[in-house]
Amino acid sequence: MNRIETDYLVIGSGAAGLAFADTLLDETDARIAIIDRHGKPGGHWNDAYSFVTLHQPSAFYGVNSMALGSRRKDVIGPNKGMDELASGPEIAAYYDQLMNQKLLPSGRVAYHPMCNHLGDNAFESVLSGARTQVHVRKKVVDATYHSPAVPSTHAPRFRVADGVRLLPPNALPQLGVSRQSKAARRFVILGAGKTAMDACVWLLNAGAEPDAIAWVMPRDSWLVNRVTTQPAPEFFDQSIGGQADQMEAFAKATSTADLFARLEACGALLRIHSDQTPTMFHLATITPGEIDLLRKIGNVIRKGRVQAIEADHLVLDGGREPMPTDTLYIDCTASAVEPRPLQPIFQRDKLLLQLVRLPQPAFSAALVAYVEAHYGDDEEKNRLCGTVPFPHTLDDYLRSMAANLRNQFQWSQDKTLRQWIRDSRLDGFGRLMSSIDPQDTHKLATVDRLRKNAVAAMANLPRLLAAASR
Ligand SMILES: Cc1cc2nc3c(=O)[nH]c(=O)nc-3n(C[C@H](O)[C@H](O)[C@H](O)COP(=O)(O)OP(=O)(O)OC[C@H]3O[C@@H](n4cnc5c(N)ncnc54)[C@H](O)[C@@H]3O)c2cc1C
């Protein structure tokens, strides 16, 4: 058994673990050991399909100290006019660069890829089986709690008959060159989340006929309109004004259904099929242009989840669906974020990274590192870093927003933390707010409207939550 010492042992080198390590390195003199079973930093981005991109602008994803992307606007495609979205390979390269150009050269970070955490501060090399025991002087940081399940590494939860062709979306761009390409003319997309939407958009853009695609959609989903997430000044009305509108919806809504109707009416949320009432909200983010493309797919199968794929039919919760035998099934059923019970983030000698702002795992991890570096006991730290649940159902969103607003209020009361947030590149709208010209009465009035509506939203949320629990 090898033995090493460190101040912090970070388990997981995905977006959360690296955003935490980056800020902790800048704010303290600590030594940090990072372990991960992947061969490269970047977590699930290493396993993603090649046409994946961020949901959100690159401008505020990654780590605090290093820009991702070059703040270009897309000039083609459905994201035209909006901030660029980094692709999976770009994100993986970014984290590689962070590791090799900042973390390791600092001399205070040790990185142990291809190693499984065994518990009790020990890890084992996947390649050699060598075991290492870590003496942790300060804390163990679990950066795996909200690690998403992605198609290429998850196991489908339904039966698949022999001979059925079921592939992850990763295989789609290789269809022309792989043995799987034989007669791939009919496609069934399984799943209704963002991965499924990405796969449909990719197929349509790559030349598949809309009629050749069937889409198994167990539930419909509300989607965030990407135009409301833009950090550029020309989008001020959509982003900051959009936040003010959303807070107004929370302040005036009388029920969850009324809230979502208001959020759609003010342009914050979109849905693919306006004749369906969504029951799911995972904060997947999309543009109106992508919605137009997705609406071209007419064959949407709403019979619940897949139970089995047989040679010539699908078995779904709601019955059978005949399918030609040469159908290619694309598995987009990995659940991304699994619901897990919330726990305090600061737990004496352990830190369990979770969201403190929705839906921002990178910002959340960096803020937790800042609080770890500069604040007192666990009680104070947990007060500043209340956990924000990731929503799944529509009612969940009320709980998420209540926790989000509570944190936002706590941060606004603390001058130092407020300033750190404002200066952080991971705070999407910080620069937009701080760069307002004092003569710009329209923008100042918008910010004032946002503040007043946020207070009114906080006051109305307990009523909405009570109505939801009846
Ligand atoms: C397609 C897609 C697009 C997304 N787009 C956005 C976006 O635009 N903006 C946004 O904020 N979020 C986005 N997300 C959410 C995403 O969950 C986060 O951005 C983030 O990448 C999650 O990082 P993580 O560190 O929590 O998890 P991961 O990236 O999964 O990292 C966890 C790491 O822990 C390692 N690990 C786990 N267990 C062990 C163990 N026992 N021993 C050793 N290592 C272990 C894993 O190997 C992994 O590398 C997206 C998610 C997906 C799937």
The ligand as an SDF file (V2000), in Angstrom:
LIG
                    3D

 53 58  0  0  0  0  0  0  0  0999 V2000
  -25.1760   16.6130  -22.2870 C   0  0  0  0  0  0  0  0  0  0  0  0
  -25.0610   17.4590  -21.0690 C   0  0  0  0  0  0  0  0  0  0  0  0
  -24.9900   18.8500  -21.1980 C   0  0  0  0  0  0  0  0  0  0  0  0
  -24.8830   19.6490  -20.0620 C   0  0  0  0  0  0  0  0  0  0  0  0
  -24.8110   20.9990  -20.2140 N   0  0  0  0  0  0  0  0  0  0  0  0
  -24.6600   21.7780  -19.1110 C   0  0  0  0  0  0  0  0  0  0  0  0
  -24.5380   23.2030  -19.2200 C   0  0  0  0  0  0  0  0  0  0  0  0
  -24.5950   23.7690  -20.2890 O   0  0  0  0  0  0  0  0  0  0  0  0
  -24.3720   23.9180  -18.0880 N   0  0  0  0  0  0  0  0  0  0  0  0
  -24.3170   23.3240  -16.8610 C   0  0  0  0  0  0  0  0  0  0  0  0
  -24.1170   24.0150  -15.8690 O   0  0  0  0  0  0  0  0  0  0  0  0
  -24.4540   21.9880  -16.7290 N   0  0  0  0  0  0  0  0  0  0  0  0
  -24.6200   21.2110  -17.8180 C   0  0  0  0  0  0  0  0  0  0  0  0
  -24.7640   19.8650  -17.6820 N   0  0  0  0  0  0  0  0  0  0  0  0
  -24.8660   19.3350  -16.3490 C   0  0  0  0  0  0  0  0  0  0  0  0
  -23.6040   18.5910  -15.9510 C   0  0  0  0  0  0  0  0  0  0  0  0
  -24.0940   17.6660  -15.0710 O   0  0  0  0  0  0  0  0  0  0  0  0
  -22.5560   19.4850  -15.3480 C   0  0  0  0  0  0  0  0  0  0  0  0
  -22.1870   20.4760  -16.1950 O   0  0  0  0  0  0  0  0  0  0  0  0
  -21.2650   18.8410  -14.9570 C   0  0  0  0  0  0  0  0  0  0  0  0
  -20.5100   18.4670  -16.0900 O   0  0  0  0  0  0  0  0  0  0  0  0
  -21.3830   17.7290  -13.9960 C   0  0  0  0  0  0  0  0  0  0  0  0
  -20.1090   17.6040  -13.4360 O   0  0  0  0  0  0  0  0  0  0  0  0
  -19.8110   16.6840  -12.2060 P   0  0  0  0  0  0  0  0  0  0  0  0
  -18.4200   17.0130  -11.8270 O   0  0  0  0  0  0  0  0  0  0  0  0
  -20.8730   16.8210  -11.1830 O   0  0  0  0  0  0  0  0  0  0  0  0
  -19.9540   15.1990  -12.7650 O   0  0  0  0  0  0  0  0  0  0  0  0
  -18.9970   14.3790  -13.7550 P   0  0  0  0  0  0  0  0  0  0  0  0
  -18.6420   15.1480  -14.9370 O   0  0  0  0  0  0  0  0  0  0  0  0
  -19.6900   13.0700  -14.0010 O   0  0  0  0  0  0  0  0  0  0  0  0
  -17.6990   14.1300  -12.8860 O   0  0  0  0  0  0  0  0  0  0  0  0
  -17.6570   13.2080  -11.8180 C   0  0  0  0  0  0  0  0  0  0  0  0
  -16.3510   12.4650  -11.9160 C   0  0  0  0  0  0  0  0  0  0  0  0
  -16.2540   11.6200  -10.7710 O   0  0  0  0  0  0  0  0  0  0  0  0
  -15.6120   10.4290  -11.1560 C   0  0  0  0  0  0  0  0  0  0  0  0
  -15.9660    9.3990  -10.1690 N   0  0  0  0  0  0  0  0  0  0  0  0
  -17.1990    9.0230   -9.7640 C   0  0  0  0  0  0  0  0  0  0  0  0
  -17.1040    8.0550   -8.8230 N   0  0  0  0  0  0  0  0  0  0  0  0
  -15.7860    7.8120   -8.6430 C   0  0  0  0  0  0  0  0  0  0  0  0
  -15.0470    6.9230   -7.8160 C   0  0  0  0  0  0  0  0  0  0  0  0
  -15.6460    6.0900   -6.9600 N   0  0  0  0  0  0  0  0  0  0  0  0
  -13.6970    6.9220   -7.9080 N   0  0  0  0  0  0  0  0  0  0  0  0
  -13.0710    7.7720   -8.7560 C   0  0  0  0  0  0  0  0  0  0  0  0
  -13.7200    8.6390   -9.5570 N   0  0  0  0  0  0  0  0  0  0  0  0
  -15.0620    8.6610   -9.5010 C   0  0  0  0  0  0  0  0  0  0  0  0
  -16.1430   10.1460  -12.5420 C   0  0  0  0  0  0  0  0  0  0  0  0
  -15.2360    9.3410  -13.2700 O   0  0  0  0  0  0  0  0  0  0  0  0
  -16.2440   11.5660  -13.1300 C   0  0  0  0  0  0  0  0  0  0  0  0
  -15.1000   11.8940  -13.8800 O   0  0  0  0  0  0  0  0  0  0  0  0
  -24.8700   19.0470  -18.7820 C   0  0  0  0  0  0  0  0  0  0  0  0
  -24.9510   17.6590  -18.6610 C   0  0  0  0  0  0  0  0  0  0  0  0
  -25.0420   16.8610  -19.7840 C   0  0  0  0  0  0  0  0  0  0  0  0
  -25.1270   15.3700  -19.6170 C   0  0  0  0  0  0  0  0  0  0  0  0
  1  2  1  0
  2  3  1  0
  2 52  2  0
  3  4  2  0
  4  5  1  0
  4 50  1  0
  5  6  2  0
  6  7  1  0
  6 13  1  0
  7  8  2  0
  7  9  1  0
  9 10  1  0
 10 11  2  0
 10 12  1  0
 12 13  2  0
 13 14  1  0
 14 15  1  0
 14 50  1  0
 15 16  1  0
 16 17  1  0
 16 18  1  0
 18 19  1  0
 18 20  1  0
 20 21  1  0
 20 22  1  0
 22 23  1  0
 23 24  1  0
 24 25  2  0
 24 26  1  0
 24 27  1  0
 27 28  1  0
 28 29  2  0
 28 30  1  0
 28 31  1  0
 31 32  1  0
 32 33  1  0
 33 34  1  0
 33 48  1  0
 34 35  1  0
 35 36  1  0
 35 46  1  0
 36 37  1  0
 36 45  1  0
 37 38  2  0
 38 39  1  0
 39 40  1  0
 39 45  2  0
 40 41  1  0
 40 42  2  0
 42 43  1  0
 43 44  2  0
 44 45  1  0
 46 47  1  0
 46 48  1  0
 48 49  1  0
 50 51  2  0
 51 52  1  0
 52 53  1  0
M  END
$$$$
